[in-house]
Amino acid sequence: MTVLTTSAGQLAARSTRRAAGFRVELLRDWKQAVARWHDISPSTPFQHPQWYDAWYAAFADAEGVEPLIAVITDASSGEQAALLPLIRRKQDNVAIVEFADLNLTDYNAPILGSAAPRDARAARALWRSLLSALRRMPDRADLIRLRKVPADLDGKPNPLALLNAAGPCLLNGNLVTTGEDYDAWRYTLEKTVRKELERSWRVFTRDAAASFAIITDTNEALRVLSTTEVQQGARMQSLGRNYVLNDETCATFYRNLVRDGVGNGYALVTVLAVGDEIVATLLGIRTCARYVMVRISNAGDKWSNCSPGRLIIERTMAALHRDGVCEFDFSVGNYAYKRRFGVTRLPLIDISAALSWRGWPYALRDHAVRALRTHPRLDAWLKRALGKPLSREED
């Protein structure tokens, strides 16, 4: 049985064939889906309910975006298997089902329950059940495309990574694990990096009004976020890049996240300031001992002599380590400053499948691209032939 909610929130039932013991319900309302789930244990900080509360609240009414949350249970026992926070949107007249992301959620993953597949056979059965439900929706769906999916979820294998359709993603995560001794970790950094951080702190603190702080007041955190928006916008404009994080919907999402997450410690806003002047900001999210950096900004050339971007990262890491955090996730994007902190790259995967004849060309192209990534030399040759950059490395 696949259950669909209408836009008014009423349930409408539709008969489907149960495939291999999984039941799929497709809901249009995130809060309704959460109410049907018990004890969400986020596999990464991005799968925390507050992330999706903020995301769906901002994007639920956005033009061309339709919430579509899959609740998957064991058909015989009713035990929870997986919850997938999805959306349906149209691109070039092709209806695509994908994670609630739109380039804001760095790691996309199912929220797993006790009946989650533990081997490839069960994972394939769940996948078939999901595809069958999507193909039977009253609203057309042509393609499912899941991107930036971690292969490992909090020490457990991700069932999606067991699928034959899974292949390497162009992007990767970047993780630093400090262990219990923060100073010992600092001495694993290159000497030039370590000395530069020490010099930057000395230069910054020459002014008696210089300070680092974790903001715990919600109103103050929102004020700092406004500065982040201005500083990031100015930086991207100076680089001539297309910058969307300050558009109305994205800005609403981040404000939702900070407004509702600072008080309970899920959203963390840290700041370097000299008196009333904000020199650098960092927004991150935390679950237990893991912290992920989400947005960073600085005041620009005036403070370049103390490298405020790297400095606020190191000060935030030191402060959070004292509070029990030992995993610091620099998220996606292979920037040079991340390499200086000694990150370990985390592989991510992509998955796609056609749901109708319209989706076949896109699914075949996705499959070809993923297959090509498993042959790096051929991939590099083709990129050179097409005049494309060879890597995602950025300074």
C-alpha positions in Angstrom: 0.0 0.0 0.0 1.4 3.4 -1.0 -0.2 6.3 0.9 -0.1 9.8 -0.6 -1.1 13.0 1.1 -2.9 15.7 -0.9 -1.7 19.3 -0.6 -4.5 19.8 1.9 -2.9 17.2 4.2 -5.6 14.5 3.8 -4.6 10.9 3.1 -5.4 9.3 -0.1 -4.8 5.5 -0.5 -3.7 3.8 -3.7 -3.2 0.0 -4.1 0.3 -1.2 -5.1 2.1 -4.5 -5.1 4.2 -5.1 -2.0 7.7 -6.0 -3.1 9.8 -8.2 -0.9 8.2 -7.2 2.3 8.5 -3.4 2.3 5.7 -0.9 2.5 6.2 2.6 1.2 4.2 5.6 2.2 4.7 8.9 0.4 3.8 12.0 2.4 3.6 15.6 1.3 4.2 17.0 4.8 7.5 16.7 6.7 5.9 17.2 10.1 3.4 14.5 9.4 6.2 12.2 8.4 8.2 12.9 11.6 5.1 12.2 13.6 4.9 8.7 12.1 8.5 8.0 12.9 9.9 7.2 16.4 13.2 8.3 17.9 15.1 9.7 14.9 18.8 9.1 15.3 20.6 11.3 12.7 23.3 9.4 10.8 25.0 12.7 10.1 24.2 16.2 11.5 22.4 16.9 8.3 19.8 14.2 9.0 18.8 15.9 12.3 15.0 16.8 12.4 15.9 20.4 12.9 17.7 20.6 9.6 14.7 19.4 7.7 12.3 21.4 9.9 14.1 24.5 8.7 14.5 23.2 5.1 10.9 22.2 4.4 9.6 25.3 6.2 11.6 27.5 3.8 11.1 25.5 0.6 7.7 23.8 1.0 5.9 26.7 -0.8 8.8 27.5 -3.2 7.8 27.5 -6.9 8.5 24.1 -8.5 9.4 22.3 -5.3 7.0 19.7 -3.8 7.9 17.9 -0.6 7.7 14.1 -1.0 8.8 12.1 2.1 9.1 8.3 1.8 8.3 6.4 5.0 9.4 2.7 4.5 8.4 0.0 6.9 8.6 -3.8 7.1 5.3 -4.9 5.6 4.8 -7.8 8.0 6.0 -6.3 11.3 5.4 -2.6 10.7 9.0 -1.9 12.0 10.6 1.2 10.6 13.1 0.6 7.8 14.0 4.0 6.3 12.7 7.6 6.1 13.9 9.5 3.0 13.4 13.3 3.0 12.7 13.9 -0.7 11.2 16.4 -3.0 9.8 16.4 -6.5 10.7 19.2 -8.9 10.7 19.7 -12.7 13.7 20.4 -14.8 13.4 20.7 -18.6 9.9 19.2 -18.3 11.4 16.1 -16.5 9.9 15.4 -13.1 12.9 14.6 -10.8 12.7 13.0 -7.3 15.7 13.9 -5.2 16.8 14.6 -1.6 15.7 17.8 0.1 18.9 19.6 -0.8 19.0 22.2 -3.6 22.8 22.6 -2.9 22.3 23.3 0.8 22.4 19.8 2.4 26.0 18.6 2.0 25.3 14.9 2.9 22.1 13.3 1.9 21.1 10.0 3.5 18.1 8.0 4.7 17.2 8.0 8.3 17.4 4.4 9.3 15.1 2.3 11.5 15.4 -1.1 13.1 14.2 -2.9 10.0 16.8 -1.2 7.7 18.4 -3.5 5.1 21.6 -5.1 6.3 22.7 -6.7 3.1 22.6 -6.1 -0.7 19.6 -8.3 -1.3 17.4 -6.5 1.2 18.7 -3.2 0.0 17.6 -4.1 -3.6 14.2 -5.1 -2.4 13.7 -1.8 -0.6 14.9 0.1 -3.7 12.4 -1.8 -5.9 9.6 -1.0 -3.5 10.5 2.7 -3.5 10.7 2.8 -7.3 7.4 1.0 -7.6 5.7 3.5 -5.3 7.1 6.5 -7.2 6.0 5.1 -10.5 2.5 4.8 -9.2 2.2 8.3 -7.9 -0.7 10.3 -9.4 1.8 13.1 -10.1 4.2 12.0 -12.7 7.8 11.2 -11.7 10.4 10.5 -14.5 13.7 10.2 -12.6 15.0 9.6 -9.1 18.5 11.1 -8.6 20.2 10.8 -5.2 23.5 12.7 -4.9 26.1 13.3 -2.2 25.2 10.1 -0.3 27.7 8.8 2.3 28.6 5.2 2.0 29.0 4.9 5.8 26.3 6.2 8.3 27.6 6.6 11.8 29.7 3.4 11.6 27.0 1.4 9.8 26.8 0.6 6.0 24.3 2.8 4.1 21.8 0.4 2.4 21.8 2.7 -0.6 25.5 2.2 -1.1 24.9 -1.6 -1.5 22.9 -1.0 -4.7 24.3 -1.9 -8.1 23.1 1.5 -9.3 25.4 3.3 -6.9 28.6 4.9 -8.2 31.2 7.5 -7.1 30.1 11.1 -6.6 32.2 14.0 -8.0 32.2 15.5 -4.5 33.7 14.2 -1.3 33.5 15.0 2.4 36.4 16.3 4.5 36.8 15.1 8.0 39.3 15.8 10.8 39.3 13.5 13.8 41.3 15.0 16.7 41.1 12.3 19.3 41.1 13.2 23.0 44.3 15.2 23.0 43.8 18.4 21.0 47.4 19.7 21.4 48.7 16.3 20.1 46.5 16.7 17.1 47.7 20.3 16.5 51.3 18.9 16.3 50.3 16.6 13.5 49.8 19.7 11.3 52.6 21.0 9.2 54.9 23.2 11.2 54.3 26.2 8.8 50.5 25.8 9.3 50.8 25.5 13.1 53.1 28.5 13.4 50.9 30.6 11.1 47.8 29.9 13.3 49.8 30.9 16.4 51.0 34.1 14.6 47.5 35.0 13.4 46.1 34.7 17.0 49.0 37.0 18.3 48.3 39.6 15.6 44.6 39.5 16.2 44.8 39.8 20.0 47.1 42.8 19.9 44.0 44.8 20.2 42.7 44.6 23.8 39.1 44.5 22.4 39.7 41.4 20.3 37.6 38.3 21.2 36.4 34.9 20.2 32.9 33.8 21.3 30.3 31.1 20.8 27.0 32.9 20.5 24.3 31.5 22.7 21.7 34.2 22.5 19.3 33.7 19.6 18.8 37.3 18.7 22.5 38.0 18.7 23.1 34.9 16.6 20.6 36.1 14.0 22.5 39.5 14.0 25.7 37.7 13.3 24.1 35.7 10.6 23.1 39.0 8.9 26.8 39.9 8.9 27.6 36.5 7.4 25.2 37.2 4.6 26.8 40.6 3.9 30.4 39.4 4.1 29.8 36.3 2.0 27.8 38.3 -0.6 30.6 40.8 -0.9 33.3 38.1 -1.2 31.4 36.2 -3.9 30.7 39.4 -5.8 34.4 40.3 -5.8 35.1 36.9 -7.3 32.4 37.3 -10.0 30.6 34.2 -8.8 26.9 33.4 -9.0 25.8 33.6 -5.4 22.4 32.3 -4.3 22.6 31.8 -0.5 21.2 35.3 0.1 18.1 34.9 -2.1 14.9 35.0 -0.1 14.2 31.3 0.3 17.8 30.3 1.1 18.1 33.2 3.6 14.8 32.0 5.2 16.2 28.5 5.6 19.4 29.7 7.4 17.4 32.0 9.6 15.1 29.2 10.6 18.1 27.0 11.4 19.7 29.6 13.6 16.5 30.8 15.2 15.4 27.3 16.3 18.8 25.6 16.7 21.0 27.9 18.7 19.1 27.5 22.0 19.5 23.7 22.1 23.1 23.7 20.7 22.3 22.1 17.3 23.2 25.3 15.4 26.4 26.9 16.5 27.4 30.5 15.6 31.0 31.5 16.4 32.5 34.9 15.9 35.8 36.8 16.0 35.2 40.4 16.9 37.1 43.5 17.8 34.8 45.6 19.9 31.6 46.0 17.9 33.3 45.1 14.6 32.7 41.5 13.4 35.9 40.2 11.8 34.8 36.6 11.0 31.8 34.3 11.4 31.3 30.6 11.3 27.9 28.7 11.3 28.0 25.0 12.0 25.7 22.2 13.2 26.5 19.7 15.9 25.2 16.3 17.0 27.0 14.6 19.9 30.7 14.6 19.2 30.5 15.6 15.5 30.5 19.2 14.2 30.0 20.3 10.6 31.0 23.7 9.2 28.2 25.1 7.0 28.9 28.8 6.3 32.0 31.0 6.9 32.7 34.6 6.2 35.3 37.4 7.1 35.5 41.1 6.8 38.0 41.1 3.9 41.3 42.7 3.1 41.4 44.9 6.2 42.1 41.8 8.4 44.0 39.6 6.0 47.1 39.9 8.0 45.6 37.6 10.7 43.9 35.1 8.3 40.6 35.4 10.0 38.9 32.5 8.1 41.4 29.9 9.2 41.7 31.5 12.7 38.0 31.2 13.4 38.0 27.6 12.4 40.9 26.7 14.7 39.4 28.7 17.6 36.0 27.0 17.1 37.6 23.6 17.0 39.6 24.3 20.2 36.5 25.5 22.0 34.3 22.6 20.9 36.9 20.0 21.7 36.8 21.1 25.3 33.1 20.4 25.1 33.5 16.9 23.8 33.6 17.3 20.0 36.4 15.2 18.3 35.1 15.0 14.8 35.2 18.2 12.7 33.7 17.9 9.3 34.7 20.6 6.8 32.0 19.2 4.4 32.2 19.2 0.6 34.5 21.3 -1.5 38.2 20.6 -1.7 39.6 24.0 -0.8 43.3 24.6 0.0 42.5 25.8 3.6 40.9 22.4 4.3 44.0 20.5 3.2 46.1 22.6 5.6 44.0 21.2 8.5 44.8 17.7 7.4 41.4 16.5 6.4 40.7 12.9 5.4 38.5 12.7 2.3 35.2 10.8 2.8 33.8 9.2 -0.4 30.3 9.9 -1.4 28.1 8.1 -3.9 25.4 9.0 -6.5 22.4 6.9 -7.5 19.8 7.4 -10.2 17.1 5.4 -12.0 14.5 6.1 -14.6 10.8 6.1 -13.5 9.4 6.7 -16.9 10.5 6.8 -20.6 11.3 10.5 -20.2 13.8 9.7 -17.5 15.8 7.1 -19.4 18.2 9.4 -21.2 19.0 11.2 -18.0 19.5 7.9 -16.1 21.7 6.5 -18.8 23.8 9.7 -18.8 24.2 9.5 -15.0 25.2 5.9 -15.2 27.8 6.7 -17.9 29.3 9.6 -15.9 29.6 7.4 -12.7 31.2 4.6 -14.7 33.7 7.0 -16.2 34.7 8.1 -12.7 35.9 4.6 -11.9 38.5 5.0 -14.7 40.4 8.2 -13.7 42.8 8.2 -16.6 40.1 8.0 -19.2 38.1 10.6 -17.3 41.1 13.0 -17.3 41.7 12.4 -21.0 38.1 13.2 -21.9 38.1 16.3 -19.7 41.2 17.6 -21.4 39.7 16.9 -24.8 36.5 18.8 -23.8 38.5 21.7 -22.2 37.1 21.0 -18.7 39.0 21.4 -15.4 40.6 18.1 -14.2 39.6 18.4 -10.5 37.4 20.1 -8.0 40.5 21.4 -6.2 40.2 25.1 -5.3 42.6 27.5 -3.7 
